[in-house]
Amino acid sequence: MCPVVFTALFFLFSPQSVFSQSVWLWPIKGYETGHGLAGWPQLEMGGELNFDNIFIAAPEGTEVVCPADGIVSHFSVGFHSSLTSSSSYHFDSDNFNAIFDELAAKGEYKGLPVPAEYLCGDITIRTDDGRNIFISGLSGDVPMKTGMRLNKGDIIGEVKYAYHKIKEPHIMLNVYDRDGTVSDPMSPFGLKSTFKEGDESKAAPEWLTAEQAEKDFAILMETYKECFPSLDEIVTPEQMKAFEADAAEAFKEGISYEGFYDIVRSSVSSRLVHDSHVKLLTPNPKVDSPVESYVPNIAHGILDGSVFVKVVSEQYREHLGKRIVSIDGIPSDEIIRISKERAIMFDGRNESRVERSLLMNNWFLYNDVSRPRTAVIVLEDGTVIRDEWDKWPSGKKYYPQWTENSAYIKNLMNARRKFSFAALDDSTVLFRISTFSLNDTEMDELRDSLSHYMDMPNMIVDVRNNAGGDVRVVKKLASVFLNDTSAGLDSYRMVKDTAFRSMKYSLNYPETAIFSGYEKLDGKPGFYKADYEVSGEIVPDNNLNYKGWLYVLTDETSCSAASLFPSILVKAGRAVTVGRETGSGYHYITAYDFALIRLPNSLITVRIPLVKCVFDEIVSERFPEGRGLMPDYEVPLTYKEVYTSEEDPVLEKALELISERKFL
């Protein structure tokens, strides 16, 4: 049967296929649930296995309705070059037809890799229960804005064409969970489902045989080599071989689940792929989700090459701040080495993120809080303490105590709001932004708030405790602060030149994963395309443009897009940064698309970024290789800043610079 002709299949899943009352409304207005279904998961379509989509055919122009109550989280126009790869265009127009007209005027219809009718509207609706419904193949002039509320049954567009291997008018729909994992697109409508996913109910094993461990480990290593495009920048072949040899020795007689988990965790640490966007999604059974937890009376920290008493219960207050010579016979220099080896989620040669981890994560040494223990601690003054760990919660008081007046706690509380403004005096405003994941409605609110401070001579922008977000939001906000058109950047994206065989174990990609728009360049490994979301000029906003002195606060908690935003301003000479190195790299980050790889025997899941996003290739003293964005004015990390101070030293430094009229 030809998979691209579906007329005979429209009624295969008729209303009689519904086995329970539909929860979501069928998206074609006037159609009963199941009517027009023309493609479903596990159906081969023109040589591609359809992994997670349903296709619904209807006459062109038929109205499409919102299946469930929710919020518009994405709205654009684009095309699908394969079932797993698409390209999008974003303009300021508020409806699909207006964007089509803009694209035609710009000549974008010429040279499309698909027939012009397959350029279509896309919308993502975040439902009230946290799921996301993606619908493609739309046209129409219904005004849309991200952040806009939609009710079940609201008109969202009209049927057009979504996928070029289907010749009849149709829409394409898939569903994914809050964490980005693809989900069943059929059962929410009450249809008998063909969707397949990993067995979530299967319990992790207590023990892996040598053969099981060897298979899972081989899959993990092959996935890093196949999929992670920045591997060569952070791991040498010798390091990879040494890591593989150590692991093979550890499980040659079989290994416990906890032991194998430690090997996988080591693979995402400084020992191997220590990238800020690589993440071990399965909780650590000994640290993240133990049945019972135990805590020490004396917690150590590491800072400036010294191991010291960081936090204590009341009976040991006299020892707070003292240097530690050894713990359980492990000397301080070895404690530092072990802890550094277990540091995770930092890019390249980033130092600030590692430094903060060593200060705050005393469990790096023990790698286990699930069992009681007695730690023998030797202090620099000769005191020997046998610390009997307590079951948590212990009921004890620990010192120093974080209070609502602590600068660290106040900053965390401020980060709960996406953005805020505070006039510090008649000449200076503090603008905090804790995420760049802002929808159109929130951007309108931000711009309205920002407009009240355009005449302030000094603005401090705080991007600490900001995990990143949308590059488009970064560029829109940067345009408010750039006074001249920025120079274009030769920014690009790169994916590996591989067959992606390891996608067989992916929860969100089929084995036939294809990335469209990437081209082979002579003499360079991988496939490349210009990063249009970053490259090119950024034009100053004519309606809202700040011309005063600009100081941006950064540190190791400024990640991803929160590294990109100050990088754009610094590169343009528009702002100075105060604080510490950003948590993500300046020259590149590895992000954008992610494969969720589940190892079949241990059931451990690792998130691996697939795209190397290069911002700037120029290495200089100002932008050293392998580092985050370095500050113009550094405020070194101190114990006091995190644990005891009621004053924020990074903010205080910016205010000092303003008072002294220092910029560069």
Legacy VTK file of the C-alpha trace (Angstrom):
# vtk DataFile Version 3.0
C-alpha trace
ASCII
DATASET POLYDATA
POINTS 664 float
0.000 0.000 0.000
1.412 3.385 -0.928
1.877 5.372 2.285
1.396 8.725 0.582
-2.174 8.131 -0.636
-4.586 8.066 2.269
-8.048 8.548 0.781
-8.920 4.896 1.393
-7.679 5.153 4.986
-9.721 8.135 6.175
-12.297 5.966 7.902
-10.006 3.171 9.106
-10.175 4.641 12.604
-13.861 5.463 12.643
-15.858 6.563 15.688
-16.388 2.846 16.422
-12.647 2.686 17.273
-13.194 4.933 20.275
-13.037 2.803 23.399
-13.700 5.537 25.924
-15.197 8.976 25.991
-12.871 11.478 24.342
-11.087 13.789 26.742
-9.841 16.175 24.076
-11.951 17.641 21.305
-11.187 16.314 17.811
-9.404 19.240 16.107
-11.357 19.312 12.817
-14.510 21.333 13.385
-17.644 19.317 12.706
-15.819 15.962 12.580
-16.477 13.176 15.046
-13.482 11.765 16.878
-11.397 9.627 14.533
-12.979 10.943 11.330
-10.348 11.799 8.724
-7.476 10.065 10.518
-4.939 9.483 7.756
-1.704 8.573 9.522
-0.701 7.286 12.931
2.363 6.182 14.942
4.259 3.126 13.666
2.961 3.598 10.107
5.684 3.759 7.451
5.321 6.852 5.302
7.414 7.106 2.173
10.297 5.192 3.699
10.071 6.921 7.096
8.650 5.409 10.249
6.110 7.753 11.769
7.119 7.857 15.415
4.691 10.151 17.239
2.352 12.013 14.852
-1.233 11.663 13.763
-2.361 13.136 10.446
-5.970 14.216 9.938
-7.286 14.928 6.444
-10.049 17.404 5.675
-10.927 19.764 2.797
-8.621 22.767 2.560
-10.020 25.700 4.491
-11.909 23.583 7.040
-11.720 25.238 10.447
-9.412 23.733 13.067
-10.272 24.016 16.758
-8.310 23.891 19.993
-8.535 20.371 21.485
-8.139 21.412 25.152
-7.941 24.453 27.398
-4.452 25.924 27.482
-1.961 28.652 26.613
-0.321 29.367 23.250
3.362 28.649 23.864
4.579 28.668 20.240
3.297 30.269 17.038
5.175 30.340 13.731
5.260 29.404 10.051
7.578 26.755 8.640
7.912 23.499 6.757
8.737 19.856 7.498
11.512 18.404 5.378
11.184 15.056 7.160
9.103 13.611 9.970
11.797 14.603 12.468
13.132 17.839 11.002
11.539 21.213 10.397
12.409 24.871 9.846
10.540 27.889 11.173
10.177 31.571 10.336
9.246 34.113 12.992
7.860 37.570 12.222
5.954 40.155 14.212
2.664 39.534 12.399
-0.049 38.017 14.545
-1.599 35.545 12.092
-0.501 32.860 9.650
-1.699 34.528 6.448
0.106 37.772 7.239
3.343 35.847 7.807
2.839 34.028 4.483
2.554 37.443 2.801
5.745 38.671 4.495
7.639 35.577 3.379
6.416 35.971 -0.189
7.471 39.636 -0.210
10.944 38.639 0.991
11.256 35.971 -1.695
11.426 33.141 0.815
9.145 30.950 -1.291
11.928 30.591 -3.838
14.191 27.623 -3.265
12.054 25.928 -0.616
12.986 22.234 -0.288
9.255 21.373 -0.302
6.373 22.506 -2.569
5.152 25.979 -1.609
1.756 24.783 -0.391
3.530 22.866 2.376
4.747 26.087 3.971
2.283 26.113 6.837
1.389 27.483 10.225
2.381 25.751 13.469
1.013 26.225 16.952
1.842 24.650 20.304
-0.757 24.705 23.074
0.394 24.024 26.620
-2.603 22.394 28.274
-3.598 23.042 31.850
-2.210 19.650 32.921
1.250 20.481 31.533
1.159 18.534 28.263
1.869 20.234 24.933
-0.179 19.811 21.748
1.693 20.669 18.546
-0.496 21.217 15.472
0.943 21.934 12.018
-0.590 22.401 8.570
-2.555 25.559 9.361
-3.464 28.777 7.605
-5.853 31.601 8.469
-6.056 35.090 9.892
-6.990 34.300 13.494
-4.907 36.676 15.661
-2.439 34.773 17.824
0.082 35.697 20.503
2.184 33.424 22.693
0.857 33.530 26.230
-2.675 33.956 24.898
-5.380 31.870 26.590
-7.317 29.384 24.433
-10.416 27.481 25.406
-11.446 24.074 24.146
-13.230 24.572 20.836
-11.720 27.978 19.961
-10.860 28.382 16.261
-7.074 28.344 15.768
-6.852 28.225 11.958
-7.818 26.376 8.797
-6.636 23.150 7.193
-3.751 23.558 4.735
-0.917 21.051 4.136
1.658 19.873 6.681
3.810 17.077 5.301
4.943 16.852 1.695
4.481 13.075 1.391
0.730 13.429 1.943
-1.023 14.825 -1.112
-4.438 15.664 0.375
-5.025 18.716 2.628
-4.380 17.736 6.232
-3.026 18.730 9.610
-0.289 17.050 11.635
-0.526 16.688 15.442
1.739 15.363 18.162
1.919 15.562 21.932
4.840 15.891 24.313
5.184 16.100 28.067
6.465 18.939 30.224
10.041 17.633 29.989
9.962 17.325 26.193
9.384 13.567 26.058
7.082 12.589 23.195
3.754 11.225 24.303
0.807 9.286 22.911
-1.179 11.517 20.495
-4.136 9.115 20.208
-5.393 8.078 23.649
-6.110 11.692 24.783
-8.814 11.711 22.086
-10.121 8.319 23.170
-8.683 6.424 20.200
-7.181 2.968 20.413
-3.495 3.784 20.195
-0.643 2.491 18.056
1.929 4.656 19.845
4.889 2.788 21.345
7.151 3.982 24.120
9.551 2.530 26.645
8.071 0.554 29.500
7.917 3.254 32.163
6.461 0.820 34.669
9.435 -1.528 34.510
11.494 -1.289 37.688
15.231 -0.713 37.582
17.148 -3.940 38.254
19.096 -4.455 41.460
21.910 -6.174 39.557
23.263 -6.149 36.006
25.149 -9.071 34.568
28.457 -8.367 32.870
26.750 -8.761 29.492
23.920 -6.353 30.402
26.318 -3.752 31.777
28.598 -4.109 28.757
25.687 -3.566 26.354
24.335 -0.497 28.157
27.791 1.015 28.481
28.580 0.403 24.804
25.309 2.102 23.811
26.130 5.115 25.990
29.652 5.510 24.632
28.487 5.079 21.035
25.767 7.679 21.603
28.305 10.232 22.829
30.520 9.539 19.819
27.651 9.604 17.314
25.491 12.385 18.661
27.413 14.840 20.850
29.034 17.327 18.426
31.394 18.991 20.927
33.033 15.791 22.102
36.421 16.530 20.541
36.632 19.885 22.344
36.386 18.388 25.827
37.439 14.723 25.601
40.648 13.365 24.095
40.770 9.856 22.557
43.113 8.875 25.379
40.619 10.022 28.015
37.844 8.111 26.298
39.914 4.904 26.156
40.955 5.227 29.803
37.365 5.772 30.903
36.149 2.784 28.884
38.892 0.577 30.331
38.092 1.591 33.916
34.392 0.920 33.398
34.986 -2.480 31.771
37.098 -3.520 34.736
34.371 -2.421 37.169
31.599 -4.550 35.649
33.511 -7.548 34.293
31.960 -9.756 37.024
28.585 -8.005 36.931
27.661 -4.907 38.905
24.941 -3.545 41.172
22.514 -0.975 39.789
23.989 1.662 42.088
27.493 0.822 40.900
26.496 1.065 37.255
24.669 4.326 37.928
27.922 5.732 39.317
29.693 4.818 36.059
27.025 6.564 33.986
27.154 9.606 36.247
30.924 9.699 35.888
30.432 9.870 32.124
28.610 13.219 32.523
31.162 14.584 34.993
34.533 16.258 34.548
35.934 12.809 33.774
34.238 12.834 30.364
31.263 14.739 28.856
30.922 17.574 31.375
28.615 19.781 29.310
26.090 22.159 30.881
23.302 20.754 28.680
24.099 17.056 29.151
21.913 15.755 31.933
21.375 12.452 33.695
17.571 12.369 33.962
17.323 9.273 36.153
17.606 10.260 39.846
20.670 9.151 41.799
19.362 6.428 44.156
21.981 7.355 46.751
21.631 11.147 46.611
18.583 12.430 44.721
15.885 9.972 45.800
16.983 7.673 48.624
14.318 6.041 50.775
16.046 7.561 53.794
18.584 10.400 53.964
21.348 11.045 56.453
23.183 14.296 57.104
26.498 15.088 58.776
26.911 17.342 61.769
29.936 18.832 60.038
29.618 19.625 56.333
32.776 20.569 54.501
33.243 23.027 51.661
36.080 23.663 49.208
37.177 27.150 48.209
40.493 28.671 47.125
42.245 25.307 47.344
41.231 24.734 50.959
38.856 22.231 52.609
37.104 23.777 55.600
34.162 23.402 57.973
31.258 24.995 56.119
28.084 24.180 58.064
27.739 22.609 61.529
25.105 21.511 64.009
25.049 23.442 67.270
27.401 21.143 69.206
30.233 21.881 66.755
29.783 25.651 66.311
33.221 26.377 67.738
34.792 24.634 64.718
32.952 26.626 62.038
35.398 27.931 59.433
38.371 25.814 60.513
40.500 24.113 57.889
40.175 20.342 57.513
43.307 18.194 57.232
41.564 14.914 56.377
38.233 13.090 56.330
38.199 9.329 56.885
41.935 9.321 56.303
41.597 11.096 52.938
43.916 14.135 52.892
42.539 17.504 51.838
44.289 17.595 48.461
42.777 14.201 47.610
39.332 15.400 48.763
39.671 18.290 46.315
40.749 15.967 43.485
37.858 13.532 44.077
35.333 16.362 44.289
36.564 18.053 41.111
36.338 14.720 39.322
32.652 14.503 40.234
31.728 18.029 39.111
29.018 18.072 36.442
27.215 20.389 33.993
29.925 22.856 33.035
31.164 23.786 29.560
34.742 23.478 28.362
37.236 24.941 30.831
34.627 26.831 32.839
35.916 27.515 36.358
33.161 29.486 38.065
30.566 26.713 37.871
33.000 24.133 39.231
34.086 26.497 42.004
30.526 26.995 43.210
29.823 23.249 43.048
32.841 22.486 45.234
31.747 25.078 47.766
28.160 23.880 48.063
28.130 20.120 47.294
29.895 18.316 50.134
28.276 15.023 49.031
30.711 14.897 46.084
33.189 13.259 48.464
30.798 10.648 49.831
28.557 10.186 46.753
25.990 8.683 49.112
23.575 10.139 51.670
21.326 7.072 51.838
23.122 5.301 54.705
24.274 6.181 58.221
27.994 6.642 58.644
30.627 7.853 61.051
33.059 10.303 59.476
36.408 10.881 61.169
37.430 14.508 60.644
40.849 15.887 61.525
41.068 19.681 61.834
44.123 21.880 61.383
44.374 22.503 65.140
44.708 18.760 65.785
41.104 18.203 66.866
39.740 14.794 65.855
35.949 14.510 65.541
33.915 11.339 65.069
30.832 12.676 63.327
27.811 10.357 63.658
25.472 11.248 60.798
21.814 11.864 61.667
18.712 10.669 59.899
17.018 13.543 58.107
15.142 15.464 59.355
17.253 15.504 62.461
15.503 18.299 64.326
18.866 19.958 64.911
19.766 23.538 64.160
22.570 24.121 61.708
24.833 27.139 61.456
25.172 29.495 59.749
21.429 29.766 59.229
19.979 31.054 55.996
17.266 33.592 56.768
15.020 35.753 54.648
17.585 38.525 55.134
20.414 36.491 53.601
21.458 37.888 50.230
21.594 34.366 48.794
17.994 33.612 49.835
16.747 37.028 48.695
18.242 36.452 45.250
16.623 33.013 45.027
13.278 34.487 46.042
13.638 37.244 43.445
14.321 34.594 40.797
10.828 33.198 41.326
9.546 36.182 39.365
10.355 36.146 35.665
11.338 39.809 35.786
11.149 42.752 38.147
12.213 46.399 38.402
13.335 48.410 41.403
14.457 52.043 41.462
17.487 52.043 43.770
17.736 55.842 43.765
16.889 58.750 41.482
19.490 57.735 38.908
19.698 53.926 38.997
17.204 51.132 38.308
17.753 47.426 38.942
16.185 45.165 36.301
16.189 41.493 37.239
15.340 38.876 34.617
15.378 35.244 35.744
14.395 33.579 32.457
14.384 34.268 28.732
11.463 31.868 28.292
8.980 34.703 27.901
5.919 34.560 25.693
4.562 37.511 23.704
2.180 38.546 26.453
4.978 38.546 29.020
7.254 40.464 26.643
4.550 43.112 26.280
4.367 43.374 30.069
8.164 43.584 30.315
8.376 46.317 27.679
5.622 48.276 29.381
7.457 48.093 32.717
10.801 48.901 31.097
9.365 51.971 29.378
9.011 53.718 32.747
12.798 53.685 33.244
14.089 54.860 29.882
15.281 58.175 31.338
17.252 56.620 34.191
20.975 57.406 33.707
22.064 53.967 34.995
20.536 50.538 34.605
21.747 47.349 36.267
20.525 44.186 34.522
20.788 41.084 36.706
20.900 37.782 34.779
22.071 35.658 37.691
19.960 32.644 38.652
18.806 32.596 35.029
18.841 29.209 33.280
18.285 30.648 29.782
15.401 30.360 27.348
14.447 31.604 23.885
17.081 33.158 21.612
14.386 35.297 19.959
13.593 36.876 23.329
17.321 37.544 23.810
17.523 39.406 20.498
14.338 41.397 21.141
15.602 42.498 24.533
19.095 43.229 23.196
17.547 45.543 20.582
16.218 47.706 23.427
19.768 48.281 24.705
21.766 48.509 21.482
22.095 52.093 20.283
23.649 51.154 16.949
23.044 48.262 14.602
25.239 45.412 15.753
27.830 43.823 13.534
26.720 40.556 11.982
28.186 37.374 13.413
29.241 34.289 11.484
27.300 32.175 13.940
26.409 28.666 12.900
25.025 25.339 14.049
26.724 21.994 13.553
25.537 18.387 13.844
27.578 15.216 13.555
28.062 13.400 10.261
26.618 10.073 11.357
23.854 7.555 10.809
22.576 8.109 14.380
22.186 4.374 14.965
21.979 4.954 18.701
18.625 6.727 18.199
17.223 3.203 18.412
17.303 3.795 22.161
15.853 7.308 22.053
12.547 8.151 23.722
11.940 11.122 21.450
13.618 10.377 18.078
13.169 7.496 15.646
16.209 5.655 14.303
15.886 7.557 11.026
16.571 10.949 12.589
17.426 13.521 9.908
18.419 17.156 10.373
17.447 19.244 7.369
19.099 22.428 6.175
22.584 21.335 7.244
25.247 21.127 4.550
28.637 19.483 4.241
31.576 21.919 4.099
34.851 20.951 2.474
37.493 19.895 4.953
35.238 20.160 8.009
33.660 17.293 9.935
29.905 17.300 10.397
27.108 19.265 8.742
26.595 23.002 9.099
24.057 25.764 8.658
23.977 29.433 9.543
22.349 30.148 12.888
19.869 32.764 11.743
18.502 33.178 15.266
21.899 34.517 16.407
23.815 35.641 13.318
23.020 38.767 11.371
22.541 42.300 12.550
20.433 43.300 15.533
18.725 46.612 14.813
17.997 48.985 17.717
14.358 49.197 18.717
12.991 52.515 17.465
10.074 52.553 19.896
11.882 51.576 23.076
15.599 52.216 23.321
17.695 52.727 26.427
20.713 55.007 26.027
22.078 55.204 29.565
24.929 53.385 31.280
24.397 49.632 31.336
25.862 47.195 33.869
25.045 43.471 33.615
25.446 41.193 36.646
26.605 37.670 35.743
27.910 34.613 37.522
28.002 30.826 37.318
24.179 30.699 37.471
23.869 32.708 34.220
23.416 29.891 31.720
22.590 29.270 28.068
20.587 32.274 26.770
21.595 34.156 29.932
25.191 33.840 28.728
24.252 34.843 25.183
22.422 38.046 26.184
25.361 39.762 27.937
27.723 38.376 25.260
25.801 40.277 22.563
25.919 43.507 24.562
29.605 43.153 25.443
30.532 42.242 21.872
28.808 45.440 20.722
30.588 47.518 23.384
27.250 48.477 24.895
27.568 47.077 28.442
30.082 46.032 31.035
29.661 42.892 33.095
30.147 42.653 36.825
30.500 39.450 38.819
31.900 36.173 37.563
32.250 33.968 34.500
28.907 32.843 33.071
27.843 29.242 33.555
27.662 28.466 29.826
30.359 28.954 27.220
30.937 32.209 25.356
32.175 30.802 22.053
29.663 27.967 21.819
27.112 25.902 23.669
25.817 22.459 22.766
22.051 22.529 22.938
19.005 23.220 20.715
17.872 19.620 20.013
18.181 16.818 22.558
18.038 13.035 22.374
16.678 11.255 25.429
18.580 7.962 25.443
17.316 5.171 27.683
19.740 2.324 28.282
17.722 -0.895 27.818
18.989 -2.961 30.748
19.563 -0.416 33.507
16.718 1.874 32.275
18.913 4.905 33.015
18.048 7.903 30.805
20.577 10.505 29.635
19.735 13.745 27.811
22.299 14.454 25.111
22.341 17.725 23.108
22.715 17.236 19.357
23.613 20.685 18.013
26.762 22.720 18.565
25.672 26.365 18.490
28.668 28.627 17.786
28.246 32.280 18.742
31.710 33.634 17.975
34.926 31.895 16.892
37.279 34.778 17.706
39.515 33.937 20.682
41.200 36.824 22.486
42.350 37.926 25.906
38.852 39.304 26.485
37.215 36.095 25.219
39.564 33.234 26.222
39.114 29.818 24.653
36.860 27.334 26.382
35.521 29.763 28.993
32.198 31.431 29.643
31.753 35.165 29.194
34.344 36.632 31.549
33.396 39.698 33.651
34.845 43.137 33.054
34.877 43.616 36.823
35.304 40.396 38.776
33.784 39.782 42.193
35.360 36.521 43.425
33.120 33.913 45.017
33.351 33.918 48.807
31.901 31.832 51.596
30.384 34.975 53.051
28.458 35.774 49.843
26.675 32.419 49.847
26.233 31.645 53.537
26.317 34.681 55.809
26.077 38.041 54.041
22.984 40.199 53.997
24.604 42.323 51.312
25.013 41.228 47.691
28.683 41.895 46.822
28.107 41.710 43.047
25.330 44.295 43.184
27.383 46.407 45.591
30.299 46.366 43.130
28.056 47.617 40.334
26.783 50.433 42.549
30.376 51.320 43.445
31.264 51.540 39.739
28.256 53.776 39.122
29.207 56.078 41.983
32.740 56.333 40.587
31.410 56.791 37.030
33.428 53.787 35.860
32.425 51.948 32.731
35.481 50.563 30.950
LINES 1 665
664 0 1 2 3 4 5 6 7 8 9 10 11 12 13 14 15 16 17 18 19 20 21 22 23 24 25 26 27 28 29 30 31 32 33 34 35 36 37 38 39 40 41 42 43 44 45 46 47 48 49 50 51 52 53 54 55 56 57 58 59 60 61 62 63 64 65 66 67 68 69 70 71 72 73 74 75 76 77 78 79 80 81 82 83 84 85 86 87 88 89 90 91 92 93 94 95 96 97 98 99 100 101 102 103 104 105 106 107 108 109 110 111 112 113 114 115 116 117 118 119 120 121 122 123 124 125 126 127 128 129 130 131 132 133 134 135 136 137 138 139 140 141 142 143 144 145 146 147 148 149 150 151 152 153 154 155 156 157 158 159 160 161 162 163 164 165 166 167 168 169 170 171 172 173 174 175 176 177 178 179 180 181 182 183 184 185 186 187 188 189 190 191 192 193 194 195 196 197 198 199 200 201 202 203 204 205 206 207 208 209 210 211 212 213 214 215 216 217 218 219 220 221 222 223 224 225 226 227 228 229 230 231 232 233 234 235 236 237 238 239 240 241 242 243 244 245 246 247 248 249 250 251 252 253 254 255 256 257 258 259 260 261 262 263 264 265 266 267 268 269 270 271 272 273 274 275 276 277 278 279 280 281 282 283 284 285 286 287 288 289 290 291 292 293 294 295 296 297 298 299 300 301 302 303 304 305 306 307 308 309 310 311 312 313 314 315 316 317 318 319 320 321 322 323 324 325 326 327 328 329 330 331 332 333 334 335 336 337 338 339 340 341 342 343 344 345 346 347 348 349 350 351 352 353 354 355 356 357 358 359 360 361 362 363 364 365 366 367 368 369 370 371 372 373 374 375 376 377 378 379 380 381 382 383 384 385 386 387 388 389 390 391 392 393 394 395 396 397 398 399 400 401 402 403 404 405 406 407 408 409 410 411 412 413 414 415 416 417 418 419 420 421 422 423 424 425 426 427 428 429 430 431 432 433 434 435 436 437 438 439 440 441 442 443 444 445 446 447 448 449 450 451 452 453 454 455 456 457 458 459 460 461 462 463 464 465 466 467 468 469 470 471 472 473 474 475 476 477 478 479 480 481 482 483 484 485 486 487 488 489 490 491 492 493 494 495 496 497 498 499 500 501 502 503 504 505 506 507 508 509 510 511 512 513 514 515 516 517 518 519 520 521 522 523 524 525 526 527 528 529 530 531 532 533 534 535 536 537 538 539 540 541 542 543 544 545 546 547 548 549 550 551 552 553 554 555 556 557 558 559 560 561 562 563 564 565 566 567 568 569 570 571 572 573 574 575 576 577 578 579 580 581 582 583 584 585 586 587 588 589 590 591 592 593 594 595 596 597 598 599 600 601 602 603 604 605 606 607 608 609 610 611 612 613 614 615 616 617 618 619 620 621 622 623 624 625 626 627 628 629 630 631 632 633 634 635 636 637 638 639 640 641 642 643 644 645 646 647 648 649 650 651 652 653 654 655 656 657 658 659 660 661 662 663
